[in-house]
Protein backbone atom coordinates (compact mmCIF):
# COMPACT_ATOMS: atom_id res chain seq x y z
CA UNK A 1 0.00 0.00 0.00
CA UNK A 2 1.28 3.43 -0.89
CA UNK A 3 0.69 6.49 1.25
CA UNK A 4 1.30 10.18 0.80
CA UNK A 5 2.50 11.86 3.96
CA UNK A 6 1.71 15.57 3.95
CA UNK A 7 3.83 17.74 6.23
CA UNK A 8 1.82 20.76 7.35
CA UNK A 9 3.39 24.21 7.13
CA UNK A 10 4.30 26.30 10.14
CA UNK A 11 4.87 30.02 10.60
CA UNK A 12 8.61 29.35 10.22
CA UNK A 13 8.30 27.32 7.02
CA UNK A 14 5.98 29.95 5.53
CA UNK A 15 8.51 32.66 6.47
CA UNK A 16 11.19 30.75 4.57
CA UNK A 17 13.12 29.80 7.71
CA UNK A 18 15.30 26.84 6.79
CA UNK A 19 15.84 23.95 9.22
CA UNK A 20 19.07 23.94 11.22
CA UNK A 21 21.85 21.37 10.84
CA UNK A 22 20.55 19.32 13.77
CA UNK A 23 17.11 18.86 12.21
CA UNK A 24 18.55 18.24 8.73
CA UNK A 25 20.84 15.57 10.21
CA UNK A 26 17.98 13.87 12.09
CA UNK A 27 15.72 14.00 9.04
CA UNK A 28 18.49 12.62 6.82
CA UNK A 29 18.97 9.71 9.23
CA UNK A 30 15.22 9.04 9.30
CA UNK A 31 15.04 9.13 5.48
CA UNK A 32 18.00 6.74 5.24
CA UNK A 33 16.24 4.31 7.60
CA UNK A 34 13.07 4.38 5.50
CA UNK A 35 15.05 4.01 2.26
CA UNK A 36 17.06 1.08 3.65
CA UNK A 37 13.84 -0.63 4.72
CA UNK A 38 12.35 -0.13 1.24
CA UNK A 39 9.60 2.13 2.64
CA UNK A 40 10.51 5.52 1.15
CA UNK A 41 9.54 6.03 -2.48
CA UNK A 42 10.20 9.79 -2.55
CA UNK A 43 10.17 12.85 -0.35
CA UNK A 44 10.72 16.56 -0.79
CA UNK A 45 10.38 19.87 0.98
CA UNK A 46 8.44 22.71 -0.62
CA UNK A 47 9.10 26.44 -0.89
CA UNK A 48 6.75 28.73 1.06
CA UNK A 49 3.32 29.47 -0.37
CA UNK A 50 4.49 33.03 -1.15
CA UNK A 51 6.32 31.46 -4.10
CA UNK A 52 3.32 29.41 -5.17
CA UNK A 53 0.05 29.85 -7.00
CA UNK A 54 -3.34 28.20 -6.86
CA UNK A 55 -5.66 27.64 -9.76
CA UNK A 56 -9.38 27.84 -9.05
CA UNK A 57 -11.63 26.32 -11.70
CA UNK A 58 -14.95 28.09 -11.99
CA UNK A 59 -17.16 28.71 -15.01
CA UNK A 60 -14.70 26.93 -17.27
CA UNK A 61 -11.93 29.52 -16.88
CA UNK A 62 -9.11 28.82 -14.42
CA UNK A 63 -8.37 31.73 -12.09
CA UNK A 64 -4.73 32.09 -11.00
CA UNK A 65 -4.29 33.13 -7.37
CA UNK A 66 -0.81 34.14 -6.26
CA UNK A 67 0.49 33.19 -2.81
CA UNK A 68 1.05 33.64 0.00
CA UNK A 69 -1.97 31.87 1.41
CA UNK A 70 -3.27 32.79 4.83
CA UNK A 71 -4.35 29.54 6.47
CA UNK A 72 -1.04 27.92 7.46
CA UNK A 73 -2.83 24.82 8.78
CA UNK A 74 -4.06 24.13 5.24
CA UNK A 75 -0.67 24.52 3.56
CA UNK A 76 1.77 21.70 2.86
CA UNK A 77 5.50 22.37 3.27
CA UNK A 78 6.76 18.92 2.33
CA UNK A 79 5.78 15.35 1.55
CA UNK A 80 6.83 11.73 1.35
CA UNK A 81 5.47 8.90 -0.71
CA UNK A 82 5.98 5.71 1.26
CA UNK A 83 5.05 2.09 0.67
CA UNK A 84 4.15 -0.17 3.59
CA UNK A 85 2.14 -3.32 4.10
CA UNK A 86 -0.61 -1.49 5.99
CA UNK A 87 -1.92 1.82 7.30
CA UNK A 88 -0.77 0.81 10.77
CA UNK A 89 2.78 0.24 9.50
CA UNK A 90 2.77 3.68 7.83
CA UNK A 91 1.70 5.26 11.12
CA UNK A 92 4.42 3.40 13.03
CA UNK A 93 7.08 4.66 10.61
CA UNK A 94 5.93 8.26 10.85
CA UNK A 95 5.81 8.16 14.64
CA UNK A 96 9.63 7.98 14.38
CA UNK A 97 9.89 11.19 12.30
CA UNK A 98 12.01 13.84 14.04
CA UNK A 99 9.47 16.65 14.24
CA UNK A 100 9.32 19.34 16.91
CA UNK A 101 6.34 19.57 19.28
CA UNK A 102 3.36 21.14 17.53
CA UNK A 103 4.27 19.80 14.08
CA UNK A 104 1.48 18.06 12.20
CA UNK A 105 1.44 15.56 9.36
CA UNK A 106 -1.35 13.86 7.45
CA UNK A 107 -1.15 10.32 6.07
CA UNK A 108 -3.37 9.51 3.09
CA UNK A 109 -3.51 6.25 1.15
CA UNK A 110 -2.79 6.49 -2.57
CA UNK A 111 -5.37 4.84 -4.82
CA UNK A 112 -4.40 1.52 -6.40
CA UNK A 113 -5.82 0.42 -9.77
CA UNK A 114 -8.19 -2.10 -8.15
CA UNK A 115 -9.79 0.69 -6.11
CA UNK A 116 -11.48 2.05 -9.25
CA UNK A 117 -13.41 -1.12 -10.06
CA UNK A 118 -14.99 -1.64 -13.49
CA UNK A 119 -14.70 2.04 -14.41
CA UNK A 120 -10.94 1.49 -14.82
CA UNK A 121 -11.23 -0.34 -18.14
CA UNK A 122 -8.43 -2.41 -19.69
CA UNK A 123 -7.79 0.50 -22.09
CA UNK A 124 -7.43 2.94 -19.21
CA UNK A 125 -5.18 0.48 -17.36
CA UNK A 126 -2.94 0.20 -20.44
CA UNK A 127 -2.83 4.00 -20.73
CA UNK A 128 -1.84 4.26 -17.05
CA UNK A 129 0.92 1.70 -17.54
CA UNK A 130 2.30 3.64 -20.56
CA UNK A 131 2.34 6.84 -18.50
CA UNK A 132 4.10 5.13 -15.57
CA UNK A 133 6.72 3.70 -17.92
CA UNK A 134 7.32 7.13 -19.47
CA UNK A 135 7.56 8.86 -16.10
CA UNK A 136 9.94 6.17 -14.86
CA UNK A 137 12.32 6.98 -17.74
CA UNK A 138 13.17 10.39 -16.25
N, C-alpha and C positions, 0 to 999 in steps of 0.2 A: 504494500500500500504506500502510495506517495502522499506526502503532506507538504503544504506550503506553511511556513512559519513566518508570520508577519511581526516585525519588531516595531512597536509603536514609537512615534516621535516623542521627544521631550522638549522643554524650552531650550536646553543646551543644543540638542541636535538641530532644531529649527534656527538657532542663532549661528549655526555653522561651527560650533565649538567641537574640535576634533578630540577623540579619546586620547588619554595619556598612554605612555609606554606600558605602564602596568596593565591597563585594561586590554591594550592591543596584544600584549604577551599572553594574557589569560585567554583571550578569545582565540588567538592563534593555536594555543594548546588544545582548547576545546574543539576547534575545527579539525585539527590533526587527528584527535581521538575519533571523531565521527567519520572522517575520511578513511582511517585505518580499519574501522569496523564496517565499512561499506555502506554507511548510513547517509552520508552527505552527498547529494547530487550536485548542488551548487549553493552559493550564498554570496550576497553582496550588500554593501551599504549604499545608501542613496543620499544625494545632495539634498539640502533643505528645500522645502516647498517654494521658497522665494525664487528658486531657479527652475521651477516647474510650471506646467500649464495643465488645465483641465479642459476637456471638451464636453459640452453639454449638448445632447441631441434633442432638439425640440423642433417641431414643424418642418422636419426634413432638412434643416440647415444647422450644421454644427456651430455652436458658439464657443469661441476660445476665451478661456478665463485665465489670466495670468496669476501666478502665485505672488505673494505668499497666501496661504490659507489659514484661517483663524482658529479653527478647532484642532488643536494639537492632538487630542485624543483620537481623532479620526485620520491622522496622517501616519504613513508608514515611513520609517527611516532606514529600513533594511529588511532582508528576507533570507531565508534558506528554503531550498527544496530538499527534503529528506525522504528516504525510503526505509520503512520499517515493516515488521510483520503485523503490527496492529497499532491502533490509536493509543493504547496504553503504553506500548513501547516508545512511541513518539513522545508522549508526555514524560516518560522517565528520562529520555535523553535530554529534553529541554529543561528539566529540573536541574540539570548539571550546568547549564549555561551561566557564565560569570557576569550576571547583571547586578547592578546596584539596587538597593531597596527603592521601591516605587516604580521600577521598570515594568513594562507590560508587554506581553507577546500574545499572539493569537495563532492557534494551530488549526488549519483547515485541510480536510482531505481533498486531494486532487481527483477529479473524475477519472475512472478507468473506462475503456470502451464498453464493457459489459453493463455499465451503469445506464447506458442510453437505450437499452432494449432494442426492439425491432426498428425503431426510427433510425438507428445507425446501420444503414443498409450495407451490403457487401461493397457497393461502389464507394460509399462514403468511407468505409474502413480502408479500402485501397488508397483513396485520396489521402487519408490521414497518414498512412504508412509512407507514401511518397514524400509528404511534407516532412515527416520525422527523419527520413533518410537524408533529405536535402539539408535540413537544419543540422544534422549530425556531421555533415561534411565541413562545417565551418571550423 
